[in-house]
Amino acid sequence: MPKRIIHFLRPSKTVPVTPWTATSRWSLTPMRVLILWFGLAIFGLGDALIIQSTLGNAPWSVLAQGISKHSPLSLGWSTLVIGFLVLLGWIPLKQRPGFGTISNILIISYALQIGTDVFPIQHHTLWIRFAYVILGIIIIGIGSSLYITCGLGPGPRDGLMTGIHRVTGVRVGRVRLFIEVIALSIGWLLGGRVGIGTLLFALLIGNSVAISLGVVRKLTTSEQV
């Protein structure tokens, strides 16, 4: 049984093609849109859990929190504004958004705001705070795997990353690291929360997404577990 579980949770090295994967960024079906929106919604809720842990936010939420501290904008609205500003960076890179791109900005922002309004903020019980972070990372991984496999267009940050990579030739990983560090640094200077939760997110989110993609692959193909 442990071997079966380990095999089932083996990270995927690629993005699997699923029954709901689109052939174009505006190829919409009710099932595809529902899966996309569900994935984005739980992504936002996972991000909210990490924020409410008070142990440190994911890099872009550090920026959103920093902006919210110096403006009348809530965390959700700050995230929304950041998303559209990043989307403007696509213009000189000649990147084209898809239905998933716009949905990404709107739904994650809305779900994040709902989550921060509903989930109780944690200041004292350390194990609950860590549970918030780990659960948030797991949920974000699941949400990412669902919306990525829809194939309806990357989120604003992913599109910026791939666009800069295409224009400059710099490796994707280095481009993403640069973008994340810039967002984190500005957010931290503005008063956004950075801590152990931020570090755990950086260390674990890649594996969380890869494991979730692997599970999606096994559940949607005839691959034996």
Backbone as CSV, one residue per row, in Angstrom:
resi,resn,N_x,N_y,N_z,CA_x,CA_y,CA_z,C_x,C_y,C_z
1,MET,0.808,-1.226,0.000,0.000,0.000,0.000,0.844,1.281,0.000
2,PRO,1.890,1.396,0.860,2.716,2.608,0.815,3.324,2.851,-0.561
3,LYS,3.748,1.765,-1.249,4.334,1.917,-2.576,3.308,2.462,-3.564
4,ARG,2.066,2.000,-3.442,1.003,2.489,-4.316,0.747,3.975,-4.080
5,ILE,0.771,4.366,-2.818,0.552,5.776,-2.479,1.691,6.626,-3.014
6,ILE,2.925,6.149,-2.817,4.097,6.886,-3.302,4.035,7.044,-4.810
7,HIS,3.646,5.969,-5.500,3.530,6.033,-6.956,2.431,7.005,-7.371
8,PHE,1.325,6.974,-6.652,0.194,7.847,-6.971,0.586,9.317,-6.808
9,LEU,1.449,9.599,-5.821,1.849,10.982,-5.531,3.159,11.365,-6.206
10,ARG,3.601,10.577,-7.160,4.842,10.892,-7.860,4.655,12.160,-8.693
11,PRO,5.562,13.132,-8.562,5.425,14.392,-9.317,5.475,14.167,-10.827
12,SER,4.721,14.978,-11.542,4.735,14.927,-13.001,5.801,15.874,-13.528
13,LYS,6.500,15.453,-14.581,7.532,16.291,-15.180,6.971,17.199,-16.266
14,THR,5.765,16.932,-16.700,5.139,17.722,-17.750,3.685,18.017,-17.388
15,VAL,3.073,18.903,-18.154,1.651,19.199,-17.978,0.852,18.178,-18.785
16,PRO,0.032,17.358,-18.141,-0.702,16.318,-18.868,-1.830,16.883,-19.724
17,VAL,-2.144,16.164,-20.775,-3.322,16.482,-21.580,-4.496,15.726,-20.968
18,THR,-5.559,16.447,-20.658,-6.714,15.873,-19.974,-7.950,15.974,-20.863
19,PRO,-9.039,15.324,-20.456,-10.285,15.439,-21.247,-10.802,16.869,-21.348
20,TRP,-10.351,17.740,-20.436,-10.837,19.124,-20.470,-9.812,20.103,-21.047
21,THR,-8.667,19.642,-21.510,-7.658,20.528,-22.071,-8.152,21.141,-23.382
22,ALA,-8.043,22.472,-23.479,-8.537,23.185,-24.658,-7.520,23.162,-25.796
23,THR,-8.011,23.339,-27.008,-7.137,23.421,-28.174,-6.761,24.867,-28.484
24,SER,-7.464,25.817,-27.881,-7.122,27.231,-28.023,-7.531,27.958,-26.748
25,ARG,-7.014,29.156,-26.578,-7.236,29.903,-25.337,-8.655,30.419,-25.171
26,TRP,-9.453,30.340,-26.221,-10.843,30.788,-26.132,-11.813,29.677,-26.514
27,SER,-11.348,28.443,-26.410,-12.200,27.287,-26.687,-12.911,26.895,-25.398
28,LEU,-14.159,27.350,-25.262,-14.867,27.223,-23.995,-15.968,26.167,-24.071
29,THR,-16.034,25.355,-23.014,-17.144,24.431,-22.804,-17.558,24.581,-21.341
30,PRO,-18.791,24.237,-20.994,-19.209,24.367,-19.593,-18.303,23.615,-18.622
31,MET,-17.913,22.374,-18.954,-17.060,21.609,-18.058,-15.695,22.266,-17.897
32,ARG,-15.132,22.727,-19.002,-13.795,23.343,-18.974,-13.802,24.618,-18.137
33,VAL,-14.816,25.435,-18.334,-14.912,26.688,-17.587,-15.125,26.408,-16.099
34,LEU,-15.949,25.426,-15.786,-16.207,25.077,-14.390,-14.926,24.604,-13.699
35,ILE,-14.162,23.745,-14.375,-12.904,23.258,-13.803,-11.912,24.407,-13.630
36,LEU,-11.839,25.276,-14.628,-10.959,26.443,-14.554,-11.305,27.310,-13.356
37,TRP,-12.566,27.674,-13.236,-12.985,28.560,-12.161,-12.835,27.910,-10.784
38,PHE,-13.114,26.610,-10.706,-12.931,25.907,-9.430,-11.457,25.915,-9.034
39,GLY,-10.578,25.615,-9.983,-9.145,25.622,-9.700,-8.665,26.985,-9.239
40,LEU,-9.103,28.030,-9.915,-8.688,29.388,-9.541,-9.254,29.786,-8.179
41,ALA,-10.484,29.373,-7.900,-11.115,29.715,-6.617,-10.367,29.081,-5.448
42,ILE,-10.020,27.799,-5.562,-9.328,27.169,-4.448,-7.883,27.666,-4.366
43,PHE,-7.317,28.100,-5.489,-6.000,28.741,-5.455,-6.061,29.973,-4.549
44,GLY,-7.075,30.819,-4.766,-7.220,32.021,-3.955,-7.458,31.717,-2.494
45,LEU,-8.247,30.682,-2.217,-8.511,30.299,-0.827,-7.237,29.763,-0.168
46,GLY,-6.432,29.019,-0.920,-5.172,28.528,-0.381,-4.234,29.670,-0.035
47,ASP,-4.186,30.664,-0.909,-3.358,31.839,-0.652,-3.839,32.563,0.603
48,ALA,-5.161,32.632,0.772,-5.728,33.288,1.959,-5.328,32.559,3.237
49,LEU,-5.290,31.239,3.208,-4.871,30.470,4.381,-3.449,30.834,4.795
50,ILE,-2.569,30.942,3.817,-1.181,31.298,4.117,-1.116,32.691,4.729
51,ILE,-1.867,33.621,4.183,-1.895,34.988,4.725,-2.395,34.994,6.161
52,GLN,-3.479,34.247,6.417,-4.076,34.240,7.746,-3.232,33.505,8.785
53,SER,-2.233,32.760,8.346,-1.332,32.095,9.298,-0.459,33.100,10.029
54,THR,-0.266,34.275,9.434,0.621,35.346,9.928,2.073,34.885,10.055
55,LEU,2.429,33.830,9.343,3.815,33.348,9.367,4.605,33.849,8.158
56,GLY,3.961,34.588,7.282,4.624,35.064,6.076,3.838,34.672,4.840
57,ASN,3.736,35.588,3.887,2.907,35.388,2.708,3.715,34.878,1.519
58,ALA,3.008,34.379,0.518,3.619,34.108,-0.771,4.079,35.445,-1.359
59,PRO,5.117,35.460,-2.202,5.717,36.722,-2.662,4.739,37.762,-3.193
60,TRP,3.818,37.360,-4.067,2.908,38.357,-4.633,1.863,38.829,-3.636
61,SER,1.577,38.002,-2.646,0.664,38.433,-1.584,1.372,39.369,-0.609
62,VAL,2.699,39.230,-0.489,3.485,40.208,0.276,3.315,41.577,-0.379
63,LEU,3.413,41.614,-1.709,3.249,42.874,-2.437,1.842,43.412,-2.284
64,ALA,0.841,42.542,-2.430,-0.555,42.990,-2.306,-0.829,43.533,-0.907
65,GLN,-0.301,42.860,0.109,-0.501,43.318,1.487,0.202,44.652,1.721
66,GLY,1.398,44.791,1.148,2.115,46.058,1.281,1.357,47.203,0.654
67,ILE,0.800,46.976,-0.524,0.019,48.014,-1.194,-1.234,48.344,-0.402
68,SER,-1.870,47.318,0.154,-3.109,47.561,0.918,-2.850,48.383,2.176
69,LYS,-1.631,48.323,2.695,-1.298,49.094,3.897,-1.098,50.574,3.605
70,HIS,-0.882,50.893,2.336,-0.627,52.285,1.956,-1.701,52.825,1.019
71,SER,-2.845,52.158,1.006,-3.945,52.586,0.148,-5.258,52.130,0.771
72,PRO,-6.375,52.619,0.259,-7.670,52.159,0.769,-8.073,50.787,0.220
73,LEU,-7.226,50.169,-0.579,-7.562,48.901,-1.212,-7.439,47.737,-0.226
74,SER,-8.362,46.790,-0.316,-8.269,45.547,0.451,-7.242,44.640,-0.218
75,LEU,-6.959,43.507,0.424,-6.025,42.552,-0.170,-6.525,42.053,-1.533
76,GLY,-7.813,41.768,-1.600,-8.375,41.287,-2.849,-8.257,42.309,-3.963
77,TRP,-8.597,43.555,-3.663,-8.514,44.603,-4.675,-7.065,44.896,-5.049
78,SER,-6.165,44.831,-4.084,-4.742,45.022,-4.384,-4.251,43.945,-5.342
79,THR,-4.675,42.698,-5.088,-4.295,41.590,-5.967,-4.852,41.791,-7.361
80,LEU,-6.085,42.292,-7.446,-6.718,42.551,-8.735,-5.945,43.619,-9.517
81,VAL,-5.601,44.703,-8.846,-4.868,45.793,-9.494,-3.498,45.318,-9.966
82,ILE,-2.804,44.564,-9.125,-1.492,44.039,-9.506,-1.610,43.159,-10.743
83,GLY,-2.635,42.317,-10.773,-2.831,41.434,-11.916,-2.975,42.194,-13.217
84,PHE,-3.782,43.255,-13.213,-3.979,44.024,-14.437,-2.738,44.840,-14.803
85,LEU,-1.990,45.316,-13.789,-0.748,46.036,-14.076,0.288,45.110,-14.711
86,VAL,0.383,43.887,-14.183,1.306,42.910,-14.774,0.884,42.584,-16.200
87,LEU,-0.428,42.533,-16.426,-0.947,42.243,-17.766,-0.521,43.326,-18.764
88,LEU,-0.402,44.563,-18.296,0.071,45.643,-19.177,1.501,45.371,-19.650
89,GLY,2.278,44.664,-18.805,3.640,44.320,-19.183,3.704,43.330,-20.339
90,TRP,2.563,42.692,-20.644,2.505,41.768,-21.778,2.564,42.512,-23.120
91,ILE,2.133,43.767,-23.128,1.974,44.495,-24.392,3.286,44.597,-25.169
92,PRO,4.376,45.110,-24.563,5.629,45.172,-25.329,6.206,43.793,-25.652
93,LEU,5.778,42.764,-24.908,6.262,41.410,-25.149,5.421,40.682,-26.194
94,LYS,4.341,41.359,-26.649,3.433,40.808,-27.661,2.805,39.480,-27.221
95,GLN,2.480,39.417,-25.931,1.773,38.267,-25.393,0.270,38.503,-25.511
96,ARG,-0.461,37.442,-25.795,-1.903,37.556,-25.929,-2.603,36.800,-24.806
97,PRO,-3.504,37.470,-24.091,-4.219,36.789,-23.002,-5.282,35.854,-23.528
98,GLY,-5.691,34.928,-22.690,-6.788,34.035,-23.012,-7.899,34.183,-21.990
99,PHE,-8.927,33.392,-22.132,-10.032,33.422,-21.176,-9.522,33.103,-19.772
100,GLY,-8.573,32.168,-19.690,-8.015,31.796,-18.394,-7.211,32.903,-17.761
101,THR,-6.602,33.756,-18.573,-5.801,34.877,-18.060,-6.683,35.865,-17.308
102,ILE,-7.772,36.269,-17.948,-8.695,37.220,-17.320,-9.369,36.581,-16.106
103,SER,-9.767,35.319,-16.244,-10.392,34.611,-15.123,-9.438,34.531,-13.948
104,ASN,-8.167,34.302,-14.233,-7.144,34.215,-13.194,-7.141,35.466,-12.320
105,ILE,-7.112,36.612,-12.963,-7.060,37.879,-12.223,-8.310,38.075,-11.375
106,LEU,-9.475,37.862,-11.983,-10.729,38.168,-11.304,-11.055,37.175,-10.182
107,ILE,-10.958,35.892,-10.479,-11.431,34.890,-9.521,-10.465,34.705,-8.359
108,ILE,-9.171,34.668,-8.627,-8.221,34.528,-7.527,-8.341,35.711,-6.567
109,SER,-8.466,36.917,-7.112,-8.596,38.102,-6.258,-9.842,38.020,-5.383
110,TYR,-10.959,37.615,-5.992,-12.224,37.528,-5.258,-12.162,36.433,-4.198
111,ALA,-11.630,35.263,-4.570,-11.549,34.149,-3.626,-10.590,34.470,-2.479
112,LEU,-9.498,35.151,-2.792,-8.545,35.537,-1.740,-9.215,36.456,-0.726
113,GLN,-9.994,37.420,-1.219,-10.675,38.338,-0.308,-11.702,37.598,0.560
114,ILE,-12.446,36.680,-0.056,-13.412,35.886,0.714,-12.682,35.085,1.792
115,GLY,-11.569,34.459,1.406,-10.821,33.645,2.351,-10.298,34.440,3.535
116,THR,-9.753,35.622,3.270,-9.222,36.434,4.369,-10.346,36.992,5.247
117,ASP,-11.552,37.105,4.684,-12.701,37.550,5.483,-13.274,36.414,6.331
118,VAL,-13.163,35.174,5.835,-13.814,34.032,6.488,-12.875,33.253,7.405
119,PHE,-11.666,32.961,6.945,-10.748,32.166,7.758,-10.252,32.985,8.945
120,PRO,-10.347,32.435,10.155,-9.873,33.180,11.325,-8.364,33.386,11.274
121,ILE,-7.926,34.594,11.566,-6.500,34.882,11.574,-5.858,34.230,12.798
122,GLN,-4.635,33.701,12.617,-3.959,32.968,13.684,-2.744,33.743,14.181
123,HIS,-2.715,34.010,15.485,-1.577,34.714,16.077,-0.866,33.885,17.141
124,HIS,-1.546,32.891,17.724,-1.014,32.253,18.921,-0.674,30.775,18.746
125,THR,-1.618,29.961,18.303,-1.399,28.520,18.246,-0.497,28.170,17.070
126,LEU,0.777,27.854,17.364,1.782,27.703,16.324,1.473,26.552,15.371
127,TRP,0.991,25.416,15.931,0.771,24.268,15.052,-0.376,24.531,14.078
128,ILE,-1.367,25.307,14.496,-2.459,25.661,13.592,-1.943,26.606,12.503
129,ARG,-1.065,27.502,12.884,-0.495,28.439,11.910,0.296,27.692,10.837
130,PHE,1.098,26.707,11.272,1.845,25.901,10.300,0.901,25.047,9.454
131,ALA,-0.174,24.560,10.072,-1.163,23.777,9.324,-1.810,24.635,8.241
132,TYR,-2.088,25.899,8.545,-2.626,26.832,7.557,-1.689,26.931,6.353
133,VAL,-0.390,27.092,6.645,0.585,27.257,5.562,0.659,26.004,4.692
134,ILE,0.811,24.841,5.332,0.945,23.596,4.573,-0.318,23.299,3.782
135,LEU,-1.477,23.471,4.425,-2.742,23.231,3.723,-2.900,24.212,2.563
136,GLY,-2.503,25.460,2.795,-2.588,26.462,1.731,-1.731,26.098,0.538
137,ILE,-0.507,25.621,0.791,0.395,25.223,-0.295,-0.177,24.037,-1.062
138,ILE,-0.745,23.079,-0.336,-1.359,21.916,-0.993,-2.525,22.350,-1.870
139,ILE,-3.386,23.216,-1.339,-4.566,23.669,-2.081,-4.156,24.475,-3.312
140,ILE,-3.148,25.319,-3.167,-2.670,26.092,-4.313,-2.123,25.162,-5.393
141,GLY,-1.430,24.094,-4.971,-0.931,23.114,-5.934,-2.057,22.450,-6.706
142,ILE,-3.106,22.069,-5.985,-4.262,21.433,-6.647,-4.943,22.416,-7.594
143,GLY,-5.174,23.638,-7.099,-5.811,24.647,-7.938,-5.004,24.952,-9.188
144,SER,-3.681,25.043,-9.030,-2.808,25.317,-10.168,-2.901,24.212,-11.207
145,SER,-2.888,22.959,-10.746,-2.929,21.831,-11.687,-4.227,21.830,-12.482
146,LEU,-5.325,22.228,-11.850,-6.616,22.241,-12.550,-6.671,23.351,-13.593
147,TYR,-6.257,24.560,-13.220,-6.394,25.646,-14.189,-5.326,25.572,-15.283
148,ILE,-4.147,25.065,-14.957,-3.103,24.931,-15.978,-3.521,23.926,-17.052
149,THR,-4.102,22.798,-16.618,-4.474,21.760,-17.588,-5.676,22.154,-18.445
150,CYS,-6.359,23.231,-18.105,-7.452,23.700,-18.957,-6.922,24.283,-20.268
151,GLY,-5.704,24.800,-20.249,-5.100,25.321,-21.470,-5.757,26.566,-22.027
152,LEU,-6.353,27.382,-21.155,-7.067,28.572,-21.607,-6.261,29.853,-21.431
153,GLY,-4.962,29.705,-21.282,-4.099,30.878,-21.181,-3.460,30.989,-19.816
154,PRO,-2.207,31.426,-19.769,-1.492,31.543,-18.497,-1.978,32.717,-17.664
155,GLY,-1.684,32.666,-16.378,-1.954,33.803,-15.519,-1.010,34.943,-15.855
156,PRO,-1.271,36.145,-15.344,-0.448,37.319,-15.685,1.043,37.113,-15.412
157,ARG,1.391,36.528,-14.258,2.808,36.355,-13.908,3.467,35.300,-14.786
158,ASP,2.730,34.223,-15.076,3.284,33.178,-15.941,3.517,33.706,-17.357
159,GLY,2.573,34.495,-17.847,2.725,35.068,-19.176,3.875,36.060,-19.252
160,LEU,4.041,36.850,-18.194,5.170,37.787,-18.139,6.488,37.016,-18.161
161,MET,6.535,35.927,-17.398,7.737,35.096,-17.324,8.083,34.515,-18.690
162,THR,7.117,33.881,-19.339,7.397,33.242,-20.625,7.691,34.282,-21.702
163,GLY,7.044,35.459,-21.600,7.294,36.519,-22.575,8.708,37.053,-22.471
164,ILE,9.162,37.320,-21.240,10.536,37.810,-21.037,11.542,36.755,-21.478
165,HIS,11.237,35.491,-21.169,12.115,34.395,-21.588,12.239,34.351,-23.119
166,ARG,11.118,34.499,-23.803,11.130,34.419,-25.267,11.909,35.572,-25.880
167,VAL,11.763,36.768,-25.315,12.408,37.956,-25.880,13.893,38.021,-25.544
168,THR,14.250,37.638,-24.312,15.637,37.793,-23.846,16.480,36.537,-23.994
169,GLY,15.838,35.382,-23.996,16.586,34.130,-24.044,17.079,33.666,-22.695
170,VAL,16.799,34.440,-21.651,17.188,34.045,-20.294,16.329,32.866,-19.850
171,ARG,16.925,31.933,-19.120,16.200,30.735,-18.690,14.940,31.094,-17.918
172,VAL,13.922,30.268,-18.118,12.625,30.511,-17.481,12.753,30.600,-15.960
173,GLY,13.497,29.662,-15.359,13.646,29.649,-13.912,14.261,30.929,-13.388
174,ARG,15.265,31.440,-14.103,15.930,32.669,-13.664,15.017,33.876,-13.820
175,VAL,14.258,33.888,-14.913,13.305,34.982,-15.112,12.275,34.992,-13.994
176,ARG,11.727,33.808,-13.664,10.700,33.738,-12.625,11.272,34.133,-11.277
177,LEU,12.512,33.693,-10.989,13.151,34.067,-9.726,13.302,35.578,-9.634
178,PHE,13.736,36.200,-10.707,13.917,37.654,-10.730,12.589,38.364,-10.462
179,ILE,11.530,37.927,-11.145,10.225,38.546,-10.978,9.724,38.388,-9.540
180,GLU,9.866,37.177,-8.995,9.400,36.912,-7.630,10.168,37.741,-6.606
181,VAL,11.492,37.854,-6.794,12.319,38.625,-5.859,11.944,40.101,-5.900
182,ILE,11.684,40.628,-7.090,11.277,42.028,-7.215,9.961,42.278,-6.488
183,ALA,8.968,41.402,-6.736,7.664,41.550,-6.085,7.789,41.444,-4.571
184,LEU,8.559,40.456,-4.117,8.750,40.247,-2.689,9.442,41.436,-2.040
185,SER,10.468,41.957,-2.687,11.248,43.064,-2.123,10.409,44.329,-1.991
186,ILE,9.662,44.651,-3.052,8.815,45.849,-2.997,7.746,45.686,-1.925
187,GLY,7.142,44.514,-1.878,6.114,44.251,-0.874,6.647,44.339,0.537
188,TRP,7.832,43.802,0.753,8.451,43.843,2.085,8.759,45.287,2.494
189,LEU,9.263,46.082,1.551,9.555,47.489,1.840,8.287,48.266,2.169
190,LEU,7.164,47.827,1.605,5.880,48.489,1.862,5.202,47.977,3.134
191,GLY,5.800,46.967,3.764,5.239,46.452,5.012,4.513,45.134,4.900
192,GLY,4.599,44.479,3.745,4.004,43.154,3.603,4.734,42.143,4.474
193,ARG,4.003,41.107,4.905,4.562,40.153,5.868,5.435,39.107,5.177
194,VAL,6.690,39.020,5.615,7.628,38.014,5.142,8.072,37.185,6.340
195,GLY,8.126,35.863,6.187,8.523,35.011,7.314,8.740,33.583,6.882
196,ILE,8.645,32.677,7.842,8.874,31.261,7.566,7.853,30.725,6.565
197,GLY,6.652,31.275,6.579,5.635,30.858,5.615,6.050,31.178,4.188
198,THR,6.714,32.324,4.007,7.229,32.713,2.699,8.269,31.709,2.226
199,LEU,9.168,31.330,3.137,10.219,30.363,2.803,9.630,28.996,2.469
200,LEU,8.667,28.540,3.278,8.039,27.246,3.017,7.331,27.244,1.668
201,PHE,6.681,28.345,1.345,6.005,28.449,0.047,7.018,28.315,-1.083
202,ALA,8.131,29.039,-0.981,9.155,28.993,-2.029,9.724,27.592,-2.194
203,LEU,9.912,26.878,-1.076,10.520,25.549,-1.114,9.560,24.464,-1.580
204,LEU,8.266,24.610,-1.277,7.321,23.509,-1.473,6.346,23.671,-2.626
205,ILE,6.137,24.904,-3.109,5.066,25.105,-4.076,5.336,24.372,-5.393
206,GLY,6.600,24.294,-5.805,6.914,23.590,-7.048,6.524,22.130,-6.992
207,ASN,6.890,21.465,-5.897,6.537,20.054,-5.729,5.036,19.874,-5.571
208,SER,4.381,20.818,-4.893,2.940,20.716,-4.713,2.230,20.720,-6.065
209,VAL,2.648,21.612,-6.950,2.044,21.677,-8.291,2.368,20.410,-9.081
210,ALA,3.633,19.969,-9.023,4.050,18.791,-9.789,3.329,17.531,-9.318
211,ILE,3.168,17.373,-8.008,2.448,16.215,-7.475,0.988,16.260,-7.905
212,SER,0.387,17.440,-7.837,-1.014,17.580,-8.235,-1.200,17.278,-9.719
213,LEU,-0.259,17.717,-10.549,-0.324,17.394,-11.975,-0.204,15.889,-12.199
214,GLY,0.644,15.240,-11.395,0.783,13.793,-11.497,-0.501,13.067,-11.127
215,VAL,-1.172,13.545,-10.086,-2.442,12.945,-9.673,-3.494,13.138,-10.764
216,VAL,-3.546,14.334,-11.340,-4.493,14.594,-12.433,-4.223,13.654,-13.603
217,ARG,-2.945,13.464,-13.922,-2.599,12.558,-15.018,-3.122,11.145,-14.751
218,LYS,-2.905,10.653,-13.535,-3.309,9.279,-13.208,-4.833,9.126,-13.154
219,LEU,-5.525,10.166,-12.734,-6.981,10.083,-12.625,-7.673,10.240,-13.968
220,THR,-6.977,10.763,-14.959,-7.623,11.029,-16.256,-7.074,10.164,-17.387
221,THR,-6.170,9.238,-17.051,-5.652,8.319,-18.075,-5.774,6.904,-17.553
222,SER,-5.373,5.964,-18.375,-5.427,4.540,-17.979,-4.162,4.096,-17.281
223,GLU,-3.291,5.058,-16.897,-2.049,4.723,-16.221,-2.333,3.963,-14.940
224,GLN,-1.647,2.885,-14.716,-1.869,2.065,-13.534,-1.201,2.666,-12.315
225,VAL,-1.885,2.609,-11.190,-1.350,3.144,-9.938,-0.612,2.040,-9.195
